[in-house]
Amino acid sequence: MICNVLYKNLKPVPQIEQQLEKKINKVEDLLPNFDDDSVKLDVTFEKHARREEYYTTLTLTLPRKKLRAKELGFDAFNSMNSAFNELLREVKKFKDMLKREHTYKTRRAEKKPRKQTTE
């Protein structure tokens, strides 16, 4: 996976870098079937100029889809964690769509026989 990290109005902090590596590994674990060159993750950390607000923007580019997550927090760690949670949710949803599991659920519901009441 190709990963680009950009900081705006914020200096890189080693603790954020360590946490970021852990989160990137989680995303990589969910995408073992894609080539490393075809998957690109752009991470942007931004601090608001006047307020104590931090924005984390994640853009995951896959061969057929582009997934984005943007979160706001009063701490860089909180915004990063919630943005990665949102991105992981979107990746799982995309993988389910690729497997077409959403159609299996409706097919299973159609095949179930209805209960007949005997009086």
C-alpha positions, -999 to +999 in steps of 0.1 A: +000+000+000+012+034-009+007+058+020+011+096+019+008+117+051+003+154+051+003+178+081-013+213+079-008+238+107+006+209+128+040+194+134+045+156+132+044+140+166+060+106+172+030+093+192+007+101+163+031+084+139+031+052+160-007+051+162-010+058+125+012+028+117-011+005+137-042+019+120-026+015+085-017-022+093-054-028+102-065-014+068-038-035+050-051-066+068-085-060+053-072-057+018-050-088+011-063-095-023-054-061-039-019-054-052+003-031-031+007-007-060-030-004-068-040+007-032-032+042-021-040+059+012-038+096+017-038+109+053-042+145+061-039+160+096-051+195+099-053+219+129-078+247+128-060+281+127-079+297+155-096+270+175-085+238+191-100+215+165-083+188+145-094+174+113-083+140+099-091+132+063-085+097+049-088+089+012-083+052+002-080+047-035-088+012-047-089-001-083-127+004-087-136+027-058-124+057-038-134+057-001-132+088+020-136+096+057-133+130+074-137+135+111-134+164+135-121+161+171-107+182+199-076+160+199-055+147+170-058+111+184-096+112+187-101+125+152-077+100+138-094+070+156-129+080+145-118+086+109-101+052+107-131+035+123-153+051+096-129+041+069-127+005+082-165+004+081-166+016+045-139-010+035-159-038+050-191-026+032-172-024-001-158-060+004-193-072+011-205-056-021-177-072-040-187-106-026-224-097-032-233-108+003-261-082+003-279-104-023-274-136-003-293-121+027-323-114+005-322-148-011-321-165+022-351-145+034-370-155+003-363-192+007-374-195+043-409-211+045-436-192+062-449-206+094-484-220+091-506-217+120-528-247+129-560-241+147 
